[in-house]
Amino acid sequence: MSYLNEFGITLKKYFMIQNGHTLFFMVLNQLNNNLWFLRKNLYLLTMIHQITKGVKISIQTKYKGTSYRNNKLYHFFGYAITIENKSPETVKLTDRFWKIFDTLNNTEIVSGEGVVGQTPTLRPNEIYTYGSGCYLESNIGAMKGFYTMINLDTFEQFKVIIPTFQLTTKTVLN
């Protein structure tokens, strides 16, 4: 009897020892190769989620490389944020607040109206996704913050938490 494991490998519940431990080592080698691939590409697979008052925030990050700005080397990180309205009310994003950190103890505060020039309105079960990015002097950092939103049914203003997410270069993960 066999089954498919989480890595997509068919494993036997028992091992036939016809050729010594060949089968065992073949399975072990395949698992090792899959773990290496997952570790190497972890930065593409990680997604952070947070739900506040029925609004779900999902974040996916990706290291985009280096760039010079004002004769200084910076690491550029891209991120995609999905905002999903799981509440029964219509909500509108009005403002954003970000706190951006890096390992050189630099902290930057970014705040303003909307996101990427828009103030999206989301009816129940609607989704809005946008992409943006930031430059850091170090190759490791983090971001967190919140969106100010308004419930258009009750006119209540509330904050939706953007959970802390890591900004890390691929080489740091290896």
C-alpha positions in Angstrom: 0.0 0.0 0.0 1.3 3.5 -0.8 0.2 7.1 -0.3 1.1 10.5 -1.6 2.9 12.7 0.9 2.9 16.6 1.2 5.8 16.8 -1.2 4.1 14.8 -4.0 6.2 11.7 -3.5 4.6 8.3 -3.4 6.0 6.4 -0.3 5.6 2.8 0.6 4.3 2.0 4.1 6.8 -0.8 4.0 10.2 -1.1 2.3 11.2 -4.1 0.2 14.8 -4.9 0.9 15.6 -6.6 -2.5 18.5 -4.4 -3.4 19.8 -3.5 0.1 18.6 -0.1 1.2 18.3 1.4 -2.4 14.6 2.2 -2.2 15.0 3.9 1.2 17.9 6.0 -0.1 16.1 6.9 -3.3 13.1 8.2 -1.2 15.5 10.0 1.2 17.3 11.7 -1.6 14.1 12.8 -3.2 12.9 14.3 0.1 16.2 16.1 0.5 15.9 17.6 -3.0 12.4 18.8 -2.4 13.4 20.3 1.0 16.3 22.1 -0.7 13.9 23.5 -3.4 11.4 24.7 -0.7 14.1 26.4 1.4 15.6 28.1 -1.7 12.2 29.4 -2.8 10.6 30.0 0.6 10.5 33.8 -0.1 8.1 33.1 -2.9 5.9 30.8 -0.8 5.4 32.8 2.4 2.2 34.7 2.7 1.2 36.6 5.9 -2.5 37.0 6.8 -4.4 39.2 9.3 -8.2 39.8 9.8 -9.5 42.9 11.5 -13.3 43.6 11.7 -13.9 41.2 8.8 -11.2 42.7 6.5 -8.5 40.2 5.6 -5.0 41.5 4.7 -2.7 39.1 2.9 0.9 40.0 2.0 3.4 38.4 -0.3 6.9 39.7 -0.6 9.7 39.3 -3.1 13.3 40.6 -3.2 13.9 42.5 -6.4 17.6 43.1 -6.3 19.8 46.2 -5.7 19.8 49.7 -7.0 21.8 52.8 -6.5 20.1 55.9 -5.3 22.1 59.1 -4.6 25.3 57.1 -5.0 24.3 54.7 -2.3 23.5 50.9 -2.7 19.9 49.9 -1.7 18.1 46.6 -1.6 14.6 46.8 -3.3 11.8 44.7 -2.0 8.4 44.3 -3.7 5.2 43.3 -2.0 1.7 42.5 -3.1 -1.2 43.2 -0.7 -4.6 41.7 -1.0 -7.5 43.3 0.9 -10.5 41.1 1.2 -13.8 42.3 2.7 -15.2 39.3 4.5 -17.7 41.4 6.5 -21.4 42.0 5.5 -20.8 45.7 5.2 -19.3 47.9 2.5 -15.9 49.4 3.5 -13.6 52.1 2.0 -9.9 52.4 2.6 -9.1 56.1 3.2 -5.5 56.2 4.6 -2.4 54.1 5.2 0.3 54.1 7.9 3.6 52.2 7.5 6.5 51.7 9.9 9.5 50.3 7.9 12.6 48.9 9.7 15.9 47.5 8.7 18.8 45.8 10.5 20.9 49.0 10.5 18.3 50.5 12.9 16.8 52.8 10.3 13.1 53.4 10.7 10.9 55.2 8.2 7.3 56.3 8.7 5.1 56.5 5.7 1.5 57.8 5.9 -1.0 59.3 3.5 -4.2 59.0 1.7 -5.2 55.7 0.1 -2.8 53.2 -1.5 -1.0 53.6 -4.8 -3.1 56.7 -5.6 -6.5 54.9 -4.9 -9.0 54.8 -2.1 -10.8 51.5 -2.9 -14.3 50.7 -1.8 -15.0 47.0 -1.2 -18.5 45.5 -1.0 -19.0 42.3 0.9 -16.7 39.5 -0.5 -14.9 41.9 -2.9 -11.1 41.8 -3.2 -8.6 44.5 -4.0 -4.9 43.8 -4.7 -2.1 46.2 -5.3 1.7 46.0 -5.5 4.3 48.4 -4.2 7.8 48.3 -2.9 10.4 49.8 -0.7 14.2 50.4 -0.6 16.3 49.4 2.4 20.0 50.0 3.1 20.4 46.6 4.7 19.4 43.3 3.2 17.0 42.5 6.0 14.0 44.5 7.2 10.4 44.4 8.2 7.2 46.4 7.7 4.0 46.8 9.7 1.2 49.3 9.9 -2.5 49.8 9.4 -5.2 51.1 7.0 -7.8 53.5 8.2 -11.1 52.4 6.8 -14.7 53.6 7.0 -17.7 51.4 7.2 -20.0 53.0 4.5 -23.1 51.4 6.1 -22.6 52.8 9.6 -19.9 55.6 8.9 -17.8 54.1 11.6 -14.1 54.7 11.1 -11.7 51.9 12.1 -8.2 50.6 11.7 -7.2 47.4 9.9 -3.9 46.0 11.1 -1.3 45.2 8.5 0.7 42.5 10.3 4.5 42.6 10.5 6.1 41.0 7.5 9.8 40.3 6.8 11.8 41.7 3.9 14.7 39.4 3.3 17.1 38.7 0.5 17.3 35.2 -1.0 20.9 34.8 0.1 20.0 35.3 3.8 17.6 32.4 3.6 20.2 29.9 2.3 
